[in-house]
Amino acid sequence: MEQHYAFIKNNRVENTFVFASQDEELADRIAQEQGYNDAVWVGTNVPARWSTYNGTTFTPPTNEYLISIGIINPEVTE
């Protein structure tokens, strides 16, 4: 089973990466080098990208939230 770190920037999940095992030193170094605020060990419970993080809990993004941060363009129709 894959194990993951969630990389946080501005209190939201910007990316997740697979790690062979929990390695705080390596994850912190990657976070610093790549401009993330934090790296959070999530194991197999990978949060959705753009989820918000309050230091304890990940909250999945809503469409309204994704529109507000510019991920979804409400003017684009299929």
N, C-alpha and C positions, 0 to 999 in steps of 0.2 A: 504494500500500500504506500502511495506517495505521501510524503510529509511536506508541509508548506510553512513559509513565513509570509505574512501580509506586510507590505511596505506602505507606510502611512505618510501622507503629506496633507497638511491643512485639515486634519481630522477626518480624512477619508482614504479609502483603499485605492491607491494608485496602481498597484501591481501585486502579484503573488508569484513566488518562485518556489520550485521544488528543491528540497534539501535532503540529503541522505540521512541526516540526523539533526537534532537540535544543537545549534552552534551559535550562541549569542554573540561571540566575538566576531565571527565571520559575517553574520547578518548585520551587526552594527556597523562594521566597516563598509559593507556594500551600501547600506542606507546612507552613510555619510558621503561616500564617494559619488553616489547617484543623486544626491540632493533630496532624499526623503527625510522626514522628521523622525521616523521611528520604524523599527522592524518588530513585528509581533508574531510570536510562535503560535500557529493555529493548528498544527498537526494535520489531521484529515478533514477538519471542519473549515473548509475554505470559504471565506465570505465572498459575496459578489463584488465585482469591480465597482467602484464608486460608492460602496457602502460607507456610511458614516461610522466613526469610531469615537467613543467618548472616554476612552481609557480603560473601559471594562467590557463594553458590549458593541457588537457590530449591528447596524441597522440597515437592511437592504434599501436600495434607493427606489423612490417612487418615480413615475414619469414626470410629475411636477418638479421634483428635485432635479432630475436630469435636464429638464428644460431650463431651470433656473441657473444651472452651472454651464449651460451651453453644449451639452452632450447631444441632446435631441433638439432638432430644429422643428418647432411646431408648424412652420409654414410649408414644410415639405410633405407632399402627399404621394401616396403610392399609385 
